[in-house]
């Protein structure tokens, strides 16, 4: 129970197959009180808060759209009102669309930039301001992707936003270090989350088997494994780690060959 | 000397000191230059070039405007947001503008130019102007770094998709360059402060970036794609120093 007494907020955590829920659950397993946020799957959001409560922690469901700065700010106000503070923020909400470079549509470009880049900006800014006000430091962890290291075809805008996350995290780590706020990001590889269900390369059992063989460790990643990595960054073990990127991808990002 | 006669190169996006310097360098090497200027940009560049108004934020119109340009051999895509700000002071409006100018509009332009080059059937060159902040996170560059890192990733993926069409895509990452956005830091004391951290001992000039662009648009660079090349006098190589804040005091100019 390394996070007893800490308050965490996780965006994009409503769906029970999502990385966000893997993070929220792992944080609660270490004793943290957890705010679960989402704008999609909001019908499941209260169930996730109940799951947190069933684990003996305080749980709070807040529906908010991370692309709307006012909604993000209100979410943090409500977190502080109801749970007293915020120590750990996992800015995890993200979106993906599969289009080749020549086929990118303006609507999808705008949507992915809004959620994956501006969403992180608003969440991290609100988080940092609250943590600075509290004066006891804090932990910010972004979910990027193995694509922060290596690029794959068919989702150039998604990949661009995830690579950009590395630069963003680095600059924030530098600027927030004087406030003892660490900023890091995790890079999931292939996780069989709801987000990835529509992936064009994963539509048949044969294709899924093929994908499995591409990963050096020969399997998909589990949402609990993403959550445990966030616990590392959020716990005392991670106190001296900032501006770091942890790929959790079974080796997918090491090389072209497995 | 690289000879770019018979090459027509489009310079599109932010038409600032850096882009104009690059255009001039390409022109000195013999290239014909088309300057694609945003309609509300009233600059009258000191350059003998075709000036073509474009609507960067409107992909459909932009596509038509680029098709109407005729023969093209390549393009220099020029982001225009290079301001320094601390993350806590950045506004939603700053992010909207910067991501539009440095990433979204550059993506639309690259896509429209690529389609035009494919239709011409002779391959071509796309070169994104960028900053070393896209390679290494730096203080007060959350916006510049994030938007230009996104552009670097996009360039790599576009290089994959456009390779079969003989189109190469590369990124040129400038360090400290004489330009509008560095001027407030380049007063005499600021200049010597910055130069201490640059192994080659001077601030770069737009022509330094232009020289690499000449090589990249030339036939000599036919096998280079998806690369990012810093042109920074070694700035990225030097470590942080104790008591040395990253930037000198900014003075209004």
Boltz contact constraints between the chains, C-beta under 6 A:
constraints:
  - contact:
      token1: [A, 69]
      token2: [B, 92]
      max_distance: 6.0
  - contact:
      token1: [A, 100]
      token2: [B, 161]
      max_distance: 6.0
  - contact:
      token1: [A, 101]
      token2: [B, 157]
      max_distance: 6.0
  - contact:
      token1: [A, 101]
      token2: [B, 158]
      max_distance: 6.0
  - contact:
      token1: [A, 101]
      token2: [B, 161]
      max_distance: 6.0
  - contact:
      token1: [A, 106]
      token2: [B, 59]
      max_distance: 6.0
  - contact:
      token1: [A, 109]
      token2: [B, 104]
      max_distance: 6.0
  - contact:
      token1: [A, 113]
      token2: [B, 99]
      max_distance: 6.0
  - contact:
      token1: [A, 118]
      token2: [B, 95]
      max_distance: 6.0
  - contact:
      token1: [A, 121]
      token2: [B, 95]
      max_distance: 6.0
  - contact:
      token1: [A, 151]
      token2: [B, 153]
      max_distance: 6.0
  - contact:
      token1: [A, 151]
      token2: [B, 156]
      max_distance: 6.0
  - contact:
      token1: [A, 151]
      token2: [B, 157]
      max_distance: 6.0
  - contact:
      token1: [A, 153]
      token2: [B, 160]
      max_distance: 6.0
  - contact:
      token1: [A, 156]
      token2: [B, 154]
      max_distance: 6.0
  - contact:
      token1: [A, 156]
      token2: [B, 157]
      max_distance: 6.0
  - contact:
      token1: [A, 159]
      token2: [B, 153]
      max_distance: 6.0
  - contact:
      token1: [A, 159]
      token2: [B, 157]
      max_distance: 6.0
  - contact:
      token1: [A, 160]
      token2: [B, 150]
      max_distance: 6.0
  - contact:
      token1: [A, 160]
      token2: [B, 153]
      max_distance: 6.0
  - contact:
      token1: [A, 160]
      token2: [B, 154]
      max_distance: 6.0
  - contact:
      token1: [A, 161]
      token2: [B, 150]
      max_distance: 6.0
  - contact:
      token1: [A, 163]
      token2: [B, 149]
      max_distance: 6.0
  - contact:
      token1: [A, 163]
      token2: [B, 153]
      max_distance: 6.0
  - contact:
      token1: [A, 164]
      token2: [B, 146]
      max_distance: 6.0
  - contact:
      token1: [A, 164]
      token2: [B, 149]
      max_distance: 6.0
  - contact:
      token1: [A, 164]
      token2: [B, 150]
      max_distance: 6.0
  - contact:
      token1: [A, 167]
      token2: [B, 137]
      max_distance: 6.0
  - contact:
      token1: [A, 167]
      token2: [B, 145]
      max_distance: 6.0
  - contact:
      token1: [A, 167]
      token2: [B, 146]
      max_distance: 6.0
  - contact:
      token1: [A, 167]
      token2: [B, 149]
      max_distance: 6.0
  - contact:
      token1: [A, 168]
      token2: [B, 142]
      max_distance: 6.0
  - contact:
      token1: [A, 168]
      token2: [B, 146]
      max_distance: 6.0
  - contact:
      token1: [A, 170]
      token2: [B, 137]
      max_distance: 6.0
  - contact:
      token1: [A, 171]
      token2: [B, 137]
      max_distance: 6.0
  - contact:
      token1: [A, 171]
      token2: [B, 141]
      max_distance: 6.0
  - contact:
      token1: [A, 171]
      token2: [B, 142]
      max_distance: 6.0
  - contact:
      token1: [A, 171]
      token2: [B, 145]
      max_distance: 6.0
  - contact:
      token1: [A, 172]
      token2: [B, 87]
      max_distance: 6.0
  - contact:
      token1: [A, 174]
      token2: [B, 139]
      max_distance: 6.0
  - contact:
      token1: [A, 175]
      token2: [B, 86]
      max_distance: 6.0
  - contact:
      token1: [A, 175]
      token2: [B, 87]
      max_distance: 6.0
